[in-house]
Amino acid sequence: MASKLEILHRDEHLLVVSKPAGMLSTAAPREEGPNLPEALAELGLRAAPAHRLDRDVSGALICAFDTPTREALEGQFRERSLRKLYWALALMGPKKDSGEIKYPIAEERGLARVSAAGKSALTRYRVLARGLRANEVEVELVTGRYNQIRLHFAHSGWPLVGERKYARGKEDPFRYPRVALHAWKLELAHPRSGAALAFEAPLPADLLALREQALAR
C-alpha cells in the first residue's frame, strides 16, 4: 500500500499525505489490514498521524516527524483553527444550495448517534453540482465528532453514496463498495513557523469515475 500513498508536502517537521481508501490511519489491535505508519515506514519515513480518517475515507492527512509538531497540530485540531474541506456525493439532497447541520452527536461502542445528550457538532455544506440521483457536495467539518459528516448527512435524509453504517435502509442505486467521502482540502498555519499552508488532495480514480456516473444526465 505504500506505493499508493501520495505525498502532498514534506518538510523537516511536517508531512501531508493523501491516504488511499482501505488503509487505517493508525495501527489498531482489533482491526486488521494495512495502516499508514507501516506504509510510511516502507518509504523510510517515521511520522505520526495528528488526526484520523475512517478506513474507507481517502484524502489529505497530516503527520508529524516530532513530538512538539504533533502536539502543536493536535492543539490546532482542538481549537478548530484548521479549515477542513471534504468532497462527497449525497443521495437525494441537500435541497438547499448551502447550509449548516447542527445535530449533537454521542459516540457509543464504535457508533455515532444523534442525541440531545451528545456533544455539539457543526457541519457546513455547499452543493457543487446536481445529478438525477446524487449531488456533489463540498463539506466543511467545523467540529470533529466521530463519523460526523456521515451521520449528519444520513440523519438529514441524504446518506452518502456507499454509506452502510448510517443509511437506515435507504437504497443506494450505485451499490458502491465504499463511502463516497474524500478529505479534499486543508488550510492551516504551519505548527512551527506559523506560515499559512493550503493543501489539496485530488480525487482518486474510483471517485472520479463514480462522480461521472452520478452526475450523468
GIRAZI-V839823 format. One record per helix or strand. SS is the DSSP state (alpha for helix, beta for strand). FROM is the first residue (numbers start at 0). LEN is the number of residues. If there is no record, write none. Layout:
# GIRAZI-V839823
ss={SS & SS}
from={FROM & FROM}
len={LEN & LEN}
This chain:
# GIRAZI-V839823
ss={alpha & beta & beta & beta & beta & beta & beta & alpha & beta & beta & alpha & beta & beta & beta & beta & beta & beta & beta & alpha & beta & beta & beta & alpha}
from={1 & 5 & 13 & 23 & 27 & 30 & 34 & 35 & 47 & 57 & 66 & 82 & 97 & 104 & 110 & 118 & 122 & 133 & 147 & 159 & 180 & 195 & 204}
len={3 & 5 & 6 & 1 & 1 & 1 & 1 & 7 & 2 & 7 & 13 & 9 & 4 & 4 & 4 & 1 & 8 & 8 & 8 & 1 & 9 & 5 & 11}
